[in-house]
């Protein structure tokens, strides 16, 4: 998956905030578990502060994200990968 390769690079080489859309099958993931298990990265405070797991589903309207969270994301998102 592209994200598994790209997210670690973005966290290490930029100051970008990353919102990770995770399907309900990934409900157990939080920011720290995502860093460790998906990206094999340490639980660095800087990385954790810039990564946010968002529950959703690409097959649903508004990505299955609740309205307040969706509104926030559309206001701050500049790139989608």
C-alpha positions, -999 to 999 in steps of 0.1 A, spaced: 0 0 0 12 35 -9 3 48 26 25 24 44 55 37 25 45 73 23 33 81 58 67 74 75 84 96 50 60 124 55 63 122 93 101 121 92 108 147 65 79 172 69 59 188 96 26 178 79 -4 167 100 -17 134 87 -53 121 91 -54 84 85 -88 71 74 -93 36 89 -123 14 82 -143 -1 110 -123 -33 106 -94 -13 120 -113 -1 151 -86 -12 174 -61 13 159 -53 45 177 -24 69 168 2 49 187 -9 15 174 -10 28 139 26 41 142 38 8 156 18 -18 137 11 -2 103 42 19 98 67 2 121 77 35 137 85 44 173 60 62 194 77 95 190 58 125 206 63 146 175 49 118 152 20 111 175 10 148 177 8 149 139 -10 116 132 -47 112 138 -67 80 131 -101 89 117 -128 62 115 -146 60 82 -156 41 50 -147 52 15 -179 36 2 -202 58 22 -213 94 18 -187 119 33 -164 89 38 -186 77 66 -172 104 89 -195 120 114 -206 156 103 -185 176 129 -153 157 121 -160 158 84 -165 196 85 -133 200 103 -114 178 79 -127 195 47 -116 228 62 -80 218 68 -72 191 42 -49 201 14 -40 167 -1 -56 133 -3 -36 101 -10 
